[in-house]
Amino acid sequence: MYEPGPISRDLLLKVHSPDLIEGVKSDPLCSTAWHSAGGVVMAGEKIAEGEISNAFAFIGAGGHHSGNNFFGGYCCFNDVALCIVNLREKYGLSRFAILDTDAHHGDGTRDLFQNDPDILHVCVCGMNLESTDGTKVDLPCPDTLEGRGSGRSMNDLYFDLVAGQFPPRARRFRPDLLFWYFGFDTHQGDYGDIGLTGPCYWNIAALMRDLANEICGGKLAVVLGGGSHTQLATYLIPPVISSLAGPD
């Protein structure tokens, strides 16, 4: 377990505008933003240095709704983007694949990397879009109607979508490191409820761990995204961390 320091202003200015930084300073919802972003950056550094093979970044302020000059939705600084810029500059890693399973579109991440062919960004967010080069992909959430009469749960439908779409793209892309932006706001009873429960997230964690081991030497950073209920966090997150530690 590592406790990070705050993100530096110099690194922030490589991703965000001065106006955004000042806006974050004045937003009481962003009081943890500096240390949250610092934690994701530290996780990437520890992985790049070989001290750990993967990491779970337990943050207090989200990141994927933060672009160059806009933020919101409880997201302040784009932690994943800051981590990527730092890894490129300090460690020479260049290609990254991001799976975003938060309930809402990672519009800030897309804003920052829209024209970057070395970032594969796959967002399971309810839309159905793909860039011409195949590196920016929005997947529609499965409809429960698809499984009606088959006995298949939303957990199965969602996991099958992720497992069928992300690993083949990541294998072709050959990233240096994987990110999983893990939002549990999609859980039953949370604000982005689409009917998921714990086993779906735990299966995705194992999938991402195994995929990272297969294609990029185990380098995987799991970054906490949306989710509002403490009891769900307490229930869901420890098994994800246990999964990262390896199969039982």
Helices and strands as residue ranges (DSSP letters): H 9-12, H 18-25, G 28-30, H 33-48, E 54-57, H 79-91, E 96-100, H 107-113, E 119-124, E 129-130, E 136-139, G 144-147, H 154-173, E 177-182, H 198-215, E 220-224, H 230-244
